[in-house]
Amino acid sequence: MFNAFERTVAARYLLSRKSDRFTSVIAGFSLVGIMLGVATLIIVMSVMGGFRQELLGRILGLNGHLGVYAADRGNLRDFDAIAATIRRLPNVVSATPIVEGQVLLTGAGSTATGGLARGIRPEDLRARPIIAENIRAGSLANFEGEDAVAIGTRLAFRLGLSIGDKITLVSPQGRATVIGTIPRLRAYTVTAIFEVGMNEYDSTYVFMPLNAAQIYFQTGDAASQVEVFVADPTRVRAVNREIRAALNQPVRILDWQDANSSFFAAVQVERNVMFLILTLIIIVAAFNIISSLIMLVKDKGRDIAVLRTMGATRGAIMRIFLMCGAWIGVVGTTAGFVVGVVFCLNIESIRQFIQMLSGTELFSAEIYFLTQLPAVLNWTEVMQVVALALSLALLATIYPSWRAARTDPVEMLRNE
């Protein structure tokens, strides 16, 4: 498409002599603008995608995909029969009875914090990878009986607890006496400390055996819910209908999409807005290409006239300047692609390095929910960003190239 003569002329125009260096500087700024725009867009989209994936994985890994509750908002009496019926469904991975309630947590000192106590059978907790594979101290082998609990690392740090220490649970639903309502409290032994990597869970969740929770919350032989994990979390609506059809009693079912719809909708909106805002960087760089090529056409007007009189066609002149703009777009996009991908692959190391140099915490788990900065490269999105940058860069070269091809050599030489 482009012959050697056209490539040579385009290269000479871009690598101008010292007297024409200003045009090359403008072209360099255009290249850097595209590089920064592409790299920033890849990094931000990857981080936003990583946030969504990490939050979704941790929320669903700990809380399940569906929760089956009593229709009257009370406790489930025949929870074992309900769980057994649900487990027989083809798309269900597990169904686990849960007893849970809000509590006030205190350690040996005066520090107190709110938390969520969840009662679960020991074998069910050991079968949950997000907990079983992230034990930082102690062991789930001792998670049994009426005295054992497992807590998160941040909760243990906040209350100053370690393995073997006592943690006291205070329930707001106390027992009535002649002198009024007395809060229900009991001390339990910490047998395991876990870290799932999400601040909300590591700082508030307390797991205890199911029978211990039933005694503490006085539910009797009942459960708060049956927590269901399915094979494909995106098909919870279909499993919801299957569960309703299989059970012979009215129940209330809440899936993860309903429970977290506003949260994930907000993440998606922020992601789309960031994409639109950062695309403006590439658009501005494309306008810089237009400016630099128009200046180049003006500076090289006499050269264009000479080339035309020597037999160069308008198509050849247009291709020369198309190559000039395309070179800026391709090199800038390629550099941005490399910088963006390398940054995403090493983003946690880069964060820790900058944090060490600045002496400030750049990614607070209390604010951002996660303990590490996630970045997941979606290669389809990366290729879309690259294609967008190349398209804008090539579109930016059309008008200046057309203007160069329309230059009248006679008029240009006469003006000279």
TORKOL-4160 file (C-alpha; in steps of 0.2 Angstrom, whole numbers, padded with zeros to 4 digits, m for minus):
416
<pt num="1" X="0000" Y="0000" Z="0000"/>
<pt num="2" X="0014" Y="0012" Z="0004"/>
<pt num="3" X="0030" Y="0011" Z="m0006"/>
<pt num="4" X="0048" Y="0014" Z="m0001"/>
<pt num="5" X="0048" Y="0032" Z="m0007"/>
<pt num="6" X="0032" Y="0037" Z="0003"/>
<pt num="7" X="0039" Y="0029" Z="0019"/>
<pt num="8" X="0056" Y="0038" Z="0017"/>
<pt num="9" X="0048" Y="0055" Z="0015"/>
<pt num="10" X="0036" Y="0052" Z="0030"/>
<pt num="11" X="0050" Y="0047" Z="0041"/>
<pt num="12" X="0060" Y="0063" Z="0036"/>
<pt num="13" X="0045" Y="0074" Z="0039"/>
<pt num="14" X="0043" Y="0066" Z="0057"/>
<pt num="15" X="0062" Y="0067" Z="0061"/>
<pt num="16" X="0064" Y="0085" Z="0056"/>
<pt num="17" X="0080" Y="0095" Z="0056"/>
<pt num="18" X="0084" Y="0106" Z="0070"/>
<pt num="19" X="0077" Y="0121" Z="0061"/>
<pt num="20" X="0060" Y="0112" Z="0060"/>
<pt num="21" X="0061" Y="0104" Z="0077"/>
<pt num="22" X="0045" Y="0112" Z="0084"/>
<pt num="23" X="0034" Y="0101" Z="0073"/>
<pt num="24" X="0042" Y="0086" Z="0080"/>
<pt num="25" X="0040" Y="0092" Z="0098"/>
<pt num="26" X="0021" Y="0094" Z="0095"/>
<pt num="27" X="0021" Y="0076" Z="0087"/>
<pt num="28" X="0030" Y="0070" Z="0102"/>
<pt num="29" X="0017" Y="0077" Z="0114"/>
<pt num="30" X="0003" Y="0069" Z="0104"/>
<pt num="31" X="0012" Y="0052" Z="0105"/>
<pt num="32" X="0014" Y="0054" Z="0124"/>
<pt num="33" X="m0004" Y="0060" Z="0125"/>
<pt num="34" X="m0010" Y="0044" Z="0117"/>
<pt num="35" X="0001" Y="0033" Z="0127"/>
<pt num="36" X="m0005" Y="0040" Z="0143"/>
<pt num="37" X="m0023" Y="0039" Z="0138"/>
<pt num="38" X="m0022" Y="0021" Z="0133"/>
<pt num="39" X="m0011" Y="0016" Z="0148"/>
<pt num="40" X="m0023" Y="0025" Z="0160"/>
<pt num="41" X="m0039" Y="0018" Z="0152"/>
<pt num="42" X="m0032" Y="0000" Z="0153"/>
<pt num="43" X="m0026" Y="0002" Z="0171"/>
<pt num="44" X="m0043" Y="0010" Z="0177"/>
<pt num="45" X="m0054" Y="m0003" Z="0168"/>
<pt num="46" X="m0043" Y="m0017" Z="0175"/>
<pt num="47" X="m0044" Y="m0010" Z="0193"/>
<pt num="48" X="m0063" Y="m0008" Z="0192"/>
<pt num="49" X="m0065" Y="m0025" Z="0185"/>
<pt num="50" X="m0054" Y="m0032" Z="0198"/>
<pt num="51" X="m0064" Y="m0023" Z="0212"/>
<pt num="52" X="m0080" Y="m0031" Z="0205"/>
<pt num="53" X="m0072" Y="m0048" Z="0203"/>
<pt num="54" X="m0064" Y="m0048" Z="0220"/>
<pt num="55" X="m0079" Y="m0042" Z="0229"/>
<pt num="56" X="m0091" Y="m0054" Z="0220"/>
<pt num="57" X="m0079" Y="m0068" Z="0224"/>
<pt num="58" X="m0077" Y="m0064" Z="0242"/>
<pt num="59" X="m0096" Y="m0060" Z="0245"/>
<pt num="60" X="m0102" Y="m0075" Z="0237"/>
<pt num="61" X="m0088" Y="m0086" Z="0244"/>
<pt num="62" X="m0093" Y="m0082" Z="0262"/>
<pt num="63" X="m0112" Y="m0078" Z="0261"/>
<pt num="64" X="m0119" Y="m0090" Z="0247"/>
<pt num="65" X="m0129" Y="m0087" Z="0232"/>
<pt num="66" X="m0146" Y="m0089" Z="0239"/>
<pt num="67" X="m0154" Y="m0088" Z="0256"/>
<pt num="68" X="m0170" Y="m0098" Z="0260"/>
<pt num="69" X="m0180" Y="m0090" Z="0275"/>
<pt num="70" X="m0196" Y="m0093" Z="0283"/>
<pt num="71" X="m0211" Y="m0085" Z="0275"/>
<pt num="72" X="m0216" Y="m0077" Z="0291"/>
<pt num="73" X="m0199" Y="m0069" Z="0294"/>
<pt num="74" X="m0196" Y="m0081" Z="0309"/>
<pt num="75" X="m0185" Y="m0096" Z="0310"/>
<pt num="76" X="m0185" Y="m0112" Z="0300"/>
<pt num="77" X="m0191" Y="m0127" Z="0310"/>
<pt num="78" X="m0188" Y="m0141" Z="0298"/>
<pt num="79" X="m0172" Y="m0134" Z="0290"/>
<pt num="80" X="m0163" Y="m0151" Z="0288"/>
<pt num="81" X="m0178" Y="m0157" Z="0277"/>
<pt num="82" X="m0178" Y="m0141" Z="0267"/>
<pt num="83" X="m0159" Y="m0142" Z="0265"/>
<pt num="84" X="m0160" Y="m0160" Z="0260"/>
<pt num="85" X="m0173" Y="m0156" Z="0247"/>
<pt num="86" X="m0163" Y="m0142" Z="0240"/>
<pt num="87" X="m0147" Y="m0152" Z="0239"/>
<pt num="88" X="m0155" Y="m0165" Z="0227"/>
<pt num="89" X="m0158" Y="m0151" Z="0214"/>
<pt num="90" X="m0146" Y="m0153" Z="0199"/>
<pt num="91" X="m0139" Y="m0135" Z="0199"/>
<pt num="92" X="m0136" Y="m0134" Z="0218"/>
<pt num="93" X="m0118" Y="m0137" Z="0225"/>
<pt num="94" X="m0123" Y="m0136" Z="0244"/>
<pt num="95" X="m0136" Y="m0131" Z="0256"/>
<pt num="96" X="m0131" Y="m0126" Z="0273"/>
<pt num="97" X="m0142" Y="m0122" Z="0289"/>
<pt num="98" X="m0136" Y="m0105" Z="0297"/>
<pt num="99" X="m0141" Y="m0097" Z="0313"/>
<pt num="100" X="m0135" Y="m0079" Z="0314"/>
<pt num="101" X="m0138" Y="m0063" Z="0324"/>
<pt num="102" X="m0131" Y="m0046" Z="0328"/>
<pt num="103" X="m0120" Y="m0045" Z="0344"/>
<pt num="104" X="m0108" Y="m0034" Z="0353"/>
<pt num="105" X="m0090" Y="m0041" Z="0355"/>
<pt num="106" X="m0078" Y="m0038" Z="0369"/>
<pt num="107" X="m0061" Y="m0045" Z="0373"/>
<pt num="108" X="m0050" Y="m0045" Z="0389"/>
<pt num="109" X="m0049" Y="m0026" Z="0389"/>
<pt num="110" X="m0062" Y="m0012" Z="0388"/>
<pt num="111" X="m0063" Y="m0012" Z="0369"/>
<pt num="112" X="m0080" Y="m0017" Z="0361"/>
<pt num="113" X="m0086" Y="m0018" Z="0343"/>
<pt num="114" X="m0102" Y="m0023" Z="0334"/>
<pt num="115" X="m0101" Y="m0040" Z="0325"/>
<pt num="116" X="m0111" Y="m0054" Z="0317"/>
<pt num="117" X="m0111" Y="m0071" Z="0325"/>
<pt num="118" X="m0115" Y="m0085" Z="0313"/>
<pt num="119" X="m0119" Y="m0103" Z="0318"/>
<pt num="120" X="m0113" Y="m0116" Z="0306"/>
<pt num="121" X="m0110" Y="m0135" Z="0307"/>
<pt num="122" X="m0091" Y="m0138" Z="0309"/>
<pt num="123" X="m0090" Y="m0149" Z="0294"/>
<pt num="124" X="m0099" Y="m0136" Z="0283"/>
<pt num="125" X="m0087" Y="m0123" Z="0289"/>
<pt num="126" X="m0072" Y="m0134" Z="0285"/>
<pt num="127" X="m0079" Y="m0137" Z="0267"/>
<pt num="128" X="m0080" Y="m0118" Z="0264"/>
<pt num="129" X="m0063" Y="m0114" Z="0255"/>
<pt num="130" X="m0063" Y="m0096" Z="0258"/>
<pt num="131" X="m0062" Y="m0099" Z="0277"/>
<pt num="132" X="m0053" Y="m0116" Z="0277"/>
<pt num="133" X="m0039" Y="m0111" Z="0266"/>
<pt num="134" X="m0036" Y="m0094" Z="0275"/>
<pt num="135" X="m0033" Y="m0099" Z="0293"/>
<pt num="136" X="m0019" Y="m0088" Z="0300"/>
<pt num="137" X="m0019" Y="m0095" Z="0317"/>
<pt num="138" X="m0026" Y="m0110" Z="0326"/>
<pt num="139" X="m0036" Y="m0124" Z="0317"/>
<pt num="140" X="m0053" Y="m0128" Z="0312"/>
<pt num="141" X="m0050" Y="m0145" Z="0320"/>
<pt num="142" X="m0055" Y="m0138" Z="0337"/>
<pt num="143" X="m0070" Y="m0129" Z="0330"/>
<pt num="144" X="m0083" Y="m0140" Z="0339"/>
<pt num="145" X="m0093" Y="m0141" Z="0355"/>
<pt num="146" X="m0102" Y="m0126" Z="0364"/>
<pt num="147" X="m0087" Y="m0116" Z="0368"/>
<pt num="148" X="m0077" Y="m0113" Z="0351"/>
<pt num="149" X="m0077" Y="m0098" Z="0339"/>
<pt num="150" X="m0067" Y="m0093" Z="0324"/>
<pt num="151" X="m0064" Y="m0074" Z="0321"/>
<pt num="152" X="m0056" Y="m0063" Z="0308"/>
<pt num="153" X="m0038" Y="m0056" Z="0309"/>
<pt num="154" X="m0044" Y="m0038" Z="0310"/>
<pt num="155" X="m0056" Y="m0042" Z="0324"/>
<pt num="156" X="m0043" Y="m0051" Z="0334"/>
<pt num="157" X="m0031" Y="m0036" Z="0332"/>
<pt num="158" X="m0044" Y="m0024" Z="0337"/>
<pt num="159" X="m0049" Y="m0033" Z="0353"/>
<pt num="160" X="m0031" Y="m0039" Z="0356"/>
<pt num="161" X="m0036" Y="m0058" Z="0355"/>
<pt num="162" X="m0026" Y="m0073" Z="0351"/>
<pt num="163" X="m0029" Y="m0092" Z="0350"/>
<pt num="164" X="m0035" Y="m0098" Z="0367"/>
<pt num="165" X="m0041" Y="m0081" Z="0373"/>
<pt num="166" X="m0059" Y="m0078" Z="0378"/>
<pt num="167" X="m0071" Y="m0067" Z="0367"/>
<pt num="168" X="m0088" Y="m0061" Z="0375"/>
<pt num="169" X="m0103" Y="m0060" Z="0365"/>
<pt num="170" X="m0117" Y="m0048" Z="0371"/>
<pt num="171" X="m0134" Y="m0050" Z="0363"/>
<pt num="172" X="m0146" Y="m0035" Z="0362"/>
<pt num="173" X="m0160" Y="m0047" Z="0364"/>
<pt num="174" X="m0159" Y="m0051" Z="0382"/>
<pt num="175" X="m0170" Y="m0061" Z="0394"/>
<pt num="176" X="m0184" Y="m0053" Z="0404"/>
<pt num="177" X="m0183" Y="m0052" Z="0423"/>
<pt num="178" X="m0192" Y="m0044" Z="0437"/>
<pt num="179" X="m0180" Y="m0029" Z="0436"/>
<pt num="180" X="m0181" Y="m0027" Z="0417"/>
<pt num="181" X="m0172" Y="m0034" Z="0402"/>
<pt num="182" X="m0155" Y="m0041" Z="0405"/>
<pt num="183" X="m0143" Y="m0042" Z="0390"/>
<pt num="184" X="m0138" Y="m0060" Z="0386"/>
<pt num="185" X="m0119" Y="m0063" Z="0387"/>
<pt num="186" X="m0107" Y="m0077" Z="0386"/>
<pt num="187" X="m0088" Y="m0080" Z="0384"/>
<pt num="188" X="m0081" Y="m0091" Z="0370"/>
<pt num="189" X="m0064" Y="m0098" Z="0367"/>
<pt num="190" X="m0055" Y="m0092" Z="0351"/>
<pt num="191" X="m0049" Y="m0108" Z="0342"/>
<pt num="192" X="m0046" Y="m0101" Z="0324"/>
<pt num="193" X="m0042" Y="m0084" Z="0316"/>
<pt num="194" X="m0045" Y="m0082" Z="0298"/>
<pt num="195" X="m0042" Y="m0069" Z="0285"/>
<pt num="196" X="m0053" Y="m0068" Z="0269"/>
<pt num="197" X="m0045" Y="m0052" Z="0263"/>
<pt num="198" X="m0061" Y="m0041" Z="0265"/>
<pt num="199" X="m0061" Y="m0029" Z="0279"/>
<pt num="200" X="m0080" Y="m0031" Z="0283"/>
<pt num="201" X="m0079" Y="m0049" Z="0286"/>
<pt num="202" X="m0062" Y="m0050" Z="0294"/>
<pt num="203" X="m0067" Y="m0037" Z="0307"/>
<pt num="204" X="m0085" Y="m0041" Z="0311"/>
<pt num="205" X="m0089" Y="m0060" Z="0308"/>
<pt num="206" X="m0088" Y="m0073" Z="0322"/>
<pt num="207" X="m0092" Y="m0091" Z="0317"/>
<pt num="208" X="m0098" Y="m0104" Z="0330"/>
<pt num="209" X="m0105" Y="m0122" Z="0329"/>
<pt num="210" X="m0123" Y="m0122" Z="0325"/>
<pt num="211" X="m0129" Y="m0130" Z="0341"/>
<pt num="212" X="m0119" Y="m0117" Z="0351"/>
<pt num="213" X="m0128" Y="m0103" Z="0341"/>
<pt num="214" X="m0145" Y="m0111" Z="0344"/>
<pt num="215" X="m0142" Y="m0111" Z="0362"/>
<pt num="216" X="m0135" Y="m0093" Z="0363"/>
<pt num="217" X="m0149" Y="m0086" Z="0352"/>
<pt num="218" X="m0162" Y="m0097" Z="0360"/>
<pt num="219" X="m0169" Y="m0103" Z="0343"/>
<pt num="220" X="m0172" Y="m0120" Z="0349"/>
<pt num="221" X="m0171" Y="m0133" Z="0335"/>
<pt num="222" X="m0172" Y="m0120" Z="0321"/>
<pt num="223" X="m0161" Y="m0110" Z="0309"/>
<pt num="224" X="m0161" Y="m0093" Z="0303"/>
<pt num="225" X="m0159" Y="m0098" Z="0285"/>
<pt num="226" X="m0153" Y="m0111" Z="0273"/>
<pt num="227" X="m0138" Y="m0104" Z="0263"/>
<pt num="228" X="m0137" Y="m0111" Z="0246"/>
<pt num="229" X="m0122" Y="m0112" Z="0234"/>
<pt num="230" X="m0126" Y="m0115" Z="0215"/>
<pt num="231" X="m0115" Y="m0121" Z="0201"/>
<pt num="232" X="m0117" Y="m0105" Z="0191"/>
<pt num="233" X="m0120" Y="m0089" Z="0201"/>
<pt num="234" X="m0127" Y="m0080" Z="0186"/>
<pt num="235" X="m0142" Y="m0092" Z="0185"/>
<pt num="236" X="m0148" Y="m0089" Z="0203"/>
<pt num="237" X="m0165" Y="m0084" Z="0196"/>
<pt num="238" X="m0168" Y="m0101" Z="0188"/>
<pt num="239" X="m0162" Y="m0110" Z="0204"/>
<pt num="240" X="m0174" Y="m0099" Z="0214"/>
<pt num="241" X="m0189" Y="m0105" Z="0203"/>
<pt num="242" X="m0183" Y="m0123" Z="0205"/>
<pt num="243" X="m0182" Y="m0122" Z="0224"/>
<pt num="244" X="m0199" Y="m0115" Z="0225"/>
<pt num="245" X="m0206" Y="m0129" Z="0214"/>
<pt num="246" X="m0197" Y="m0142" Z="0225"/>
<pt num="247" X="m0202" Y="m0136" Z="0242"/>
<pt num="248" X="m0220" Y="m0140" Z="0248"/>
<pt num="249" X="m0221" Y="m0125" Z="0259"/>
<pt num="250" X="m0220" Y="m0106" Z="0257"/>
<pt num="251" X="m0203" Y="m0099" Z="0259"/>
<pt num="252" X="m0194" Y="m0082" Z="0256"/>
<pt num="253" X="m0179" Y="m0083" Z="0245"/>
<pt num="254" X="m0166" Y="m0069" Z="0243"/>
<pt num="255" X="m0152" Y="m0071" Z="0230"/>
<pt num="256" X="m0136" Y="m0062" Z="0229"/>
<pt num="257" X="m0142" Y="m0051" Z="0215"/>
<pt num="258" X="m0156" Y="m0044" Z="0226"/>
<pt num="259" X="m0145" Y="m0042" Z="0241"/>
<pt num="260" X="m0131" Y="m0033" Z="0233"/>
<pt num="261" X="m0140" Y="m0025" Z="0218"/>
<pt num="262" X="m0137" Y="m0007" Z="0222"/>
<pt num="263" X="m0119" Y="m0010" Z="0227"/>
<pt num="264" X="m0114" Y="m0019" Z="0210"/>
<pt num="265" X="m0124" Y="m0007" Z="0200"/>
<pt num="266" X="m0114" Y="0008" Z="0208"/>
<pt num="267" X="m0098" Y="m0001" Z="0203"/>
<pt num="268" X="m0104" Y="m0003" Z="0185"/>
<pt num="269" X="m0110" Y="0015" Z="0184"/>
<pt num="270" X="m0093" Y="0021" Z="0190"/>
<pt num="271" X="m0084" Y="0010" Z="0178"/>
<pt num="272" X="m0094" Y="0017" Z="0163"/>
<pt num="273" X="m0091" Y="0035" Z="0169"/>
<pt num="274" X="m0072" Y="0032" Z="0171"/>
<pt num="275" X="m0072" Y="0024" Z="0154"/>
<pt num="276" X="m0080" Y="0040" Z="0146"/>
<pt num="277" X="m0069" Y="0052" Z="0156"/>
<pt num="278" X="m0053" Y="0044" Z="0152"/>
<pt num="279" X="m0058" Y="0042" Z="0133"/>
<pt num="280" X="m0057" Y="0061" Z="0133"/>
<pt num="281" X="m0038" Y="0060" Z="0135"/>
<pt num="282" X="m0037" Y="0050" Z="0119"/>
<pt num="283" X="m0048" Y="0061" Z="0110"/>
<pt num="284" X="m0038" Y="0076" Z="0116"/>
<pt num="285" X="m0022" Y="0067" Z="0110"/>
<pt num="286" X="m0031" Y="0064" Z="0093"/>
<pt num="287" X="m0034" Y="0083" Z="0091"/>
<pt num="288" X="m0016" Y="0086" Z="0095"/>
<pt num="289" X="m0012" Y="0074" Z="0080"/>
<pt num="290" X="m0023" Y="0085" Z="0069"/>
<pt num="291" X="m0014" Y="0101" Z="0075"/>
<pt num="292" X="0003" Y="0094" Z="0073"/>
<pt num="293" X="m0001" Y="0087" Z="0055"/>
<pt num="294" X="m0009" Y="0104" Z="0050"/>
<pt num="295" X="0007" Y="0113" Z="0056"/>
<pt num="296" X="0017" Y="0100" Z="0046"/>
<pt num="297" X="0008" Y="0102" Z="0030"/>
<pt num="298" X="0010" Y="0121" Z="0032"/>
<pt num="299" X="0028" Y="0120" Z="0035"/>
<pt num="300" X="0031" Y="0108" Z="0021"/>
<pt num="301" X="0020" Y="0117" Z="0008"/>
<pt num="302" X="0035" Y="0121" Z="m0003"/>
<pt num="303" X="0041" Y="0102" Z="m0002"/>
<pt num="304" X="0024" Y="0096" Z="m0006"/>
<pt num="305" X="0024" Y="0108" Z="m0022"/>
<pt num="306" X="0041" Y="0101" Z="m0027"/>
<pt num="307" X="0035" Y="0083" Z="m0025"/>
<pt num="308" X="0020" Y="0087" Z="m0035"/>
<pt num="309" X="0030" Y="0095" Z="m0050"/>
<pt num="310" X="0042" Y="0080" Z="m0049"/>
<pt num="311" X="0027" Y="0068" Z="m0053"/>
<pt num="312" X="0020" Y="0063" Z="m0036"/>
<pt num="313" X="0001" Y="0061" Z="m0036"/>
<pt num="314" X="m0011" Y="0068" Z="m0024"/>
<pt num="315" X="m0014" Y="0050" Z="m0018"/>
<pt num="316" X="0005" Y="0048" Z="m0014"/>
<pt num="317" X="0005" Y="0065" Z="m0004"/>
<pt num="318" X="m0010" Y="0060" Z="0006"/>
<pt num="319" X="m0002" Y="0043" Z="0010"/>
<pt num="320" X="0014" Y="0052" Z="0016"/>
<pt num="321" X="0004" Y="0062" Z="0029"/>
<pt num="322" X="m0007" Y="0047" Z="0033"/>
<pt num="323" X="0009" Y="0038" Z="0038"/>
<pt num="324" X="0015" Y="0052" Z="0048"/>
<pt num="325" X="m0001" Y="0052" Z="0059"/>
<pt num="326" X="m0003" Y="0033" Z="0059"/>
<pt num="327" X="0015" Y="0032" Z="0065"/>
<pt num="328" X="0011" Y="0043" Z="0080"/>
<pt num="329" X="m0005" Y="0033" Z="0084"/>
<pt num="330" X="0002" Y="0016" Z="0082"/>
<pt num="331" X="0018" Y="0020" Z="0092"/>
<pt num="332" X="0008" Y="0029" Z="0106"/>
<pt num="333" X="m0005" Y="0015" Z="0107"/>
<pt num="334" X="0008" Y="0002" Z="0108"/>
<pt num="335" X="0018" Y="0011" Z="0121"/>
<pt num="336" X="0002" Y="0014" Z="0131"/>
<pt num="337" X="m0003" Y="m0005" Z="0129"/>
<pt num="338" X="0014" Y="m0010" Z="0136"/>
<pt num="339" X="0014" Y="0002" Z="0150"/>
<pt num="340" X="m0004" Y="m0002" Z="0155"/>
<pt num="341" X="m0002" Y="m0021" Z="0155"/>
<pt num="342" X="0015" Y="m0020" Z="0164"/>
<pt num="343" X="0007" Y="m0009" Z="0177"/>
<pt num="344" X="m0008" Y="m0020" Z="0180"/>
<pt num="345" X="0003" Y="m0035" Z="0182"/>
<pt num="346" X="0013" Y="m0027" Z="0195"/>
<pt num="347" X="0001" Y="m0015" Z="0203"/>
<pt num="348" X="0002" Y="m0022" Z="0221"/>
<pt num="349" X="0021" Y="m0021" Z="0221"/>
<pt num="350" X="0020" Y="m0003" Z="0214"/>
<pt num="351" X="0008" Y="0002" Z="0227"/>
<pt num="352" X="0019" Y="m0005" Z="0241"/>
<pt num="353" X="0034" Y="0004" Z="0234"/>
<pt num="354" X="0025" Y="0021" Z="0232"/>
<pt num="355" X="0018" Y="0018" Z="0250"/>
<pt num="356" X="0035" Y="0015" Z="0257"/>
<pt num="357" X="0042" Y="0030" Z="0248"/>
<pt num="358" X="0028" Y="0042" Z="0253"/>
<pt num="359" X="0025" Y="0035" Z="0271"/>
<pt num="360" X="0006" Y="0036" Z="0269"/>
<pt num="361" X="m0007" Y="0022" Z="0267"/>
<pt num="362" X="m0013" Y="0023" Z="0249"/>
<pt num="363" X="m0026" Y="0009" Z="0250"/>
<pt num="364" X="m0035" Y="0008" Z="0266"/>
<pt num="365" X="m0045" Y="m0008" Z="0269"/>
<pt num="366" X="m0057" Y="0001" Z="0280"/>
<pt num="367" X="m0062" Y="0012" Z="0265"/>
<pt num="368" X="m0060" Y="0001" Z="0250"/>
<pt num="369" X="m0066" Y="m0016" Z="0258"/>
<pt num="370" X="m0051" Y="m0026" Z="0251"/>
<pt num="371" X="m0034" Y="m0028" Z="0259"/>
<pt num="372" X="m0025" Y="m0027" Z="0242"/>
<pt num="373" X="m0027" Y="m0017" Z="0226"/>
<pt num="374" X="m0034" Y="m0029" Z="0213"/>
<pt num="375" X="m0032" Y="m0028" Z="0194"/>
<pt num="376" X="m0039" Y="m0041" Z="0182"/>
<pt num="377" X="m0034" Y="m0039" Z="0164"/>
<pt num="378" X="m0049" Y="m0042" Z="0153"/>
<pt num="379" X="m0041" Y="m0045" Z="0136"/>
<pt num="380" X="m0057" Y="m0041" Z="0126"/>
<pt num="381" X="m0058" Y="m0024" Z="0135"/>
<pt num="382" X="m0039" Y="m0021" Z="0132"/>
<pt num="383" X="m0041" Y="m0024" Z="0113"/>
<pt num="384" X="m0056" Y="m0013" Z="0113"/>
<pt num="385" X="m0046" Y="0001" Z="0121"/>
<pt num="386" X="m0032" Y="m0002" Z="0108"/>
<pt num="387" X="m0044" Y="m0002" Z="0093"/>
<pt num="388" X="m0052" Y="0014" Z="0100"/>
<pt num="389" X="m0036" Y="0023" Z="0101"/>
<pt num="390" X="m0030" Y="0017" Z="0084"/>
<pt num="391" X="m0047" Y="0022" Z="0076"/>
<pt num="392" X="m0046" Y="0039" Z="0084"/>
<pt num="393" X="m0028" Y="0042" Z="0079"/>
<pt num="394" X="m0031" Y="0037" Z="0061"/>
<pt num="395" X="m0047" Y="0047" Z="0059"/>
<pt num="396" X="m0037" Y="0062" Z="0065"/>
<pt num="397" X="m0025" Y="0060" Z="0051"/>
<pt num="398" X="m0038" Y="0061" Z="0037"/>
<pt num="399" X="m0042" Y="0080" Z="0036"/>
<pt num="400" X="m0023" Y="0086" Z="0037"/>
<pt num="401" X="m0019" Y="0072" Z="0024"/>
<pt num="402" X="m0033" Y="0078" Z="0012"/>
<pt num="403" X="m0028" Y="0096" Z="0014"/>
<pt num="404" X="m0010" Y="0091" Z="0009"/>
<pt num="405" X="m0016" Y="0082" Z="m0006"/>
<pt num="406" X="m0027" Y="0097" Z="m0011"/>
<pt num="407" X="m0012" Y="0109" Z="m0011"/>
<pt num="408" X="m0010" Y="0118" Z="m0027"/>
<pt num="409" X="0009" Y="0117" Z="m0032"/>
<pt num="410" X="0008" Y="0132" Z="m0043"/>
<pt num="411" X="0000" Y="0143" Z="m0030"/>
<pt num="412" X="0012" Y="0137" Z="m0017"/>
<pt num="413" X="0028" Y="0140" Z="m0027"/>
<pt num="414" X="0021" Y="0157" Z="m0033"/>
<pt num="415" X="0019" Y="0162" Z="m0014"/>
<pt num="416" X="0036" Y="0157" Z="m0010"/>
